Amino acid sequence: MLKLSLIYGTINIGDCMLYTHISQKKTSKLVMGTDYMGTLVPENDVMNLFDCYYNLGGNHFDTAHLYCRGESERLVGKWLKTKNRDDIFVSTKGGHPPLSDMTVSRLDEKDLRCDIEESLKRLNEEYVDLYYLHRDDINRPAGEIIETLNKFIKEGKTKAIGCSNWRAERIKEANDYAKEHNLECFIASQIKWSLAVTAPCFSDDPTLVEMDERELEFYKASGMKVVAFASQAKGFFSKYENGNLDGKAKERYLWEKNVARFESAKKIALEHNVPVAAIVVSYIISQKNPDSLPIVGCKNINQLKDTAFCCDLVLSDEEIKKLNI
């Protein structure tokens, strides 16, 4: 296991990060999320955070056209210039509705082309490794969307395509069309997934899709990669442990199921001598089917170090079962 002092002493890097492949390219299973980069996290801190993640063995950066009005993509692009691009996996997302009206669809070719070209300009890159659609429009034929995205692949703007917040039946519709027409399929999906489950009484964004038994069965059968956003549940477990739970972490996640899961995670964390935060992220990394990658939203190096205990920590099937209470 990666040797990290619980009091943040010396870090022995070594070959500690777990990896998988997406579209035949090697990627760390721990994904660096970049929302708030350049706004809540100042530029100098962003560069140091990216360097720390990279030095731990991380190479997968996830951003979006929407994030920080483009500042997130700009900073990822600036950092990329200091590294060998071939060693880095970069994904971004487009097609998000205007924040003023989430019912407005932006999945026509004109809007998607505008988004991906602006994203590439901000990143100062000719291509991304994976391009996601940030949202779905169930009133638009999935085949039409697949046709548009395949144009971007042929033009060299992206190596592969994925979707975010698409339900299983829509992903199947899209990929069935792609196979029937000899086109590239969605190969990865971003879905809200964490050890913490949203409280039944909470709802703030109906366009978000959260992992449940039905969605999970689809991913197990399809073999798609799952890239889990909100994998740390806004820090719910660490905040609950420290007695400073507030805001959306409290509103969204404080209910009996998650309290029970915290108690189980705390016991397992003590057995492994790691922070609870590492167990939360390892819960996603340790899923054998589907192959799953958690996006982590660390805003400082100490948070990243806490999370980094999971870099090569694989929980057993029995431990996963205990967490799934």
N, C-alpha and C positions, 0 to 999 in steps of 0.2 A: 504493500500500500504506500501511497505517497506519504512521505514523512513531513508532517507539518506540526510545529509546536502549538499546543493549545493557547500559549501566551504569545504566539506569533514570533517565534524565534526563526532560526535558519530554515530555509526551504531547500530541500534536496530534490532537484527536479527529476532527473532520470527519465526512464520510459514509463511514465505513470498514467498518462491520459488514455482513456478508452476511445477507440475509433471505429468508424464504420465507413461505408462508401455510398455516395449518392451520385447517380449518373456516372459511375466508374471513377469518381474522384474521391480521394481520402478526405474524411472530415472528422474532427473531434466530435464526440457525442455530446459534450458540453458546449452549448451555443451561446455566444455573447449577444445579448439583446442590446439595442442601441437607442431605444426611445429615451427621451430626456437628455441625450448627449448633446451638449452645447447650450442647453437651457438650464435645467436643474444642476447639471454637471458641467462645470466650466471647461473650456478647451484644454488647458494644460492638464487638468485632472483626467480628462478623457484619454489623452495620449498615454499617460502613465498607466491608466487602467487597462488599456488595450495592450500595452507592452507587458504588463504583469500576466495577463491572460495568455498572451502568446508564449511567454517564457515558461508557463505551466504546461505548454503543449497544445493550447487551444488554437484553432485556425478557422473557425466558422463564425462569421459575423452576419447577423440578421438585422436588416434595416427596412425602411419603407418610405415611399414618396411622401406619405402623410407626416412622418415623424418630424417634429420641431420645424415645420415649414421648410424642410430641406436641409436644415443644419446637420442633422444626424448623418445623412448621406455624404455631405461635404466633408465631415470630419473622418468618416470611414475612408473616403477617398484620399484625404491628406495623409492619413496614417499608412495606407496601402503603398504610397510612394516610397516609404522607407523600407519596404520588404520585397521579397520575391513574390510577384503576383501568383505564380504557378503554385505556390505553397499555401495560398489562402483561398478559402471557400467563402464566396460572397453571395448572399441572397437579398433581394429586395421585393417589395410588394407594391402593386398599383391597383387602380380601379375602385378606390374607396369613395363612397358617396360624400357629398359635401357635408361637413359637420353641422351645418345649419338645418339640413333636412336629410336624414338617413334613408328616406324612402326613394330618393332620386338615384336612378341607376347610372353608373358610369362605365359600363362594360361594352360599349360599342367600340369599333376599331379606332375611331378618331380619338376618343378619350384615353384609351389604353395606349395608343401610340404616343400621345402627348406625354403621358405619365412615364413610360419607359425611357423615352428619349430625354426627358428632363432628369430622370434618375441617373442615367448614364453620364450626362453632362456634369451633374453634381459630384458623382463618384470619380469623374475624370477617367472613365474606363470605356472600352469598346464593347464590353459584354459583362453580364453577371452569370454566375454559375447556375443560379436557380431563380426564376421569376414567378412569384405568386400573385394570384388575384386576392385582394384583401377582403372582399366580400362577394356574395353571389347575387344574382337577380333571377329568381325562379320563373319569371315571366319571359325570359329570353332563352331560346333553345341552346342547350349546352353545346351542341355541335357547332353552332355559329361562333361561340366563344373559342372553342378548340381550333377552328380554322384561323381565327385572328392570331392566336398565340403561336401557332405553327409558322405563320409568316415571320414572326419575330425570331424564331429559331433559325429559319432559312436565311434570314438577313444577318445572322451572327450576333444578335443583340442579347441572346440568352442561350445557355447550353441546354437547359431543361426547364420544365414548367411545373407548377404546383398550384394548390388552392388553399385558401384560409377561410375558415367559417363556412364551409360548404358541408351540407349534410350528405350522408352515405348514398342516398338514392340519386342525388345530383352528380356526385363524383362518378358513380356507376354509369349514369347516362352519358357523361362526357367521355369517359374512357371506352365505353362500348362504341361510341361514334368514332373515336380515334382509331380503334382497332379495325372497324369495318371499312374505314377510308384510308388505311395505311398511314396514319398520322401519329405524331408523338402524343403520349398520354400524360396525364398528371402522374408524377412519380412520388410526390410528397404532399402531405397535408398538414397545415397548422390548425390545431384545435385546442381549445381551452382544456387543460388537463393538469391536475395536481392531486397530491394526497388529500388536500382539502377539497371538499365538495360544497358548492354554493348552497346556502340555506334555501329550503323550499319556498320560504316567504319572500325572498329577495329577487328583484328583477330591475335592472337599469338599462340594459341594452339587448333587445330581442334579436338583434342581428348576430350576436355572438353564439357560437355553437360549442357546447361543452360535452366532453366525453361521457357517455353512458354505456350501458350494456349493449344496446343495439348498435351504436356506432363502433364500439370495440369489436364486436363480432365481425362487422364489415372489414375492419382493418386487419384482423387476424386472417380472414379468408383472402383478402386482396393482395397481401404482401407489400402494401404501400408503406413507405417510411412515414412515421408520425413525428412531427416537430411540435412539441407541447409549449404553448405560450401560457403565461400566468402560472408557470410550474411551481413557483414559490408562494403562490396565493397571497401576494402583497406582504410577504413576511409574516403571515398569520401565526405560524407555530413559534417562531423566535419571539415575536411580540407577546404572544400569550404566555410563554415561559418567563419572560422578563417583566410581566405585569404592566406593559405599556400599550396594550391593544386599544386602538382607536380608529376612527375614520372608516374607510371602506373595508379595511381588513376585518374590522369588528362587525360592520353591518352585513357584509357579504358572507362571512364564514363562521361566525360564532353561533354554533348550535351543537347538540349533543353528539352527533356523529364525529365531528372534527375534534371535539374535546377527547373523545375516546381514542381517536387516532393519534392525538398528541401523546397521550399516556403510553400508547404502544411504541410510538416513535422514540420517546424519551428512553424507554427501557433498552431498545435496540441500539440507540446512540451510546449509552453507557457501556454496553457490551463491546462496541467497536472503538470506544474512546474517541468519539468524534462529536461535533456539535449536532444538535437536532436538525439544523439547516441542511447538513450534508445528507442525512437520511431522507429528508423531503425530496431533494433532487435525485438521489440515488434510486428512489422509488420509481422514477421514470426511466432512468438509465438502465435499470436492472430488468425491465420488461423484456422477455425473450421473444414474444410475439404479441404485437408488432414491434419491429425494431424502432426504438423511440429515442428521441433526442430532446432534452429539456432546454428551453431558452431561459437564461438567467438574467435578471435585470439588476445586477450589482451596480451601485452608484459610487462605491469607494473601494479601496484596496482591502480594507478589513473585511467588508462583506464578501468580497471575492475569495479571500483566504478561508473564511468560514465555509463557503460553498465548495472550495477546492478540495476539501477532504473527501468529496465524493468522486474525484477524478477517476479513480480506479477501484472504487468500492462497489462490489456487486453483491446485492442482497440475495439470500437464498430464497427458494420457493416458499419455504416455511415462514421466513421473515415477511415476505410479501403478503402471505396469507394472514399473518397477524396484523399487518397494517390495514388490510381490507376489511376491517370489522365494521 
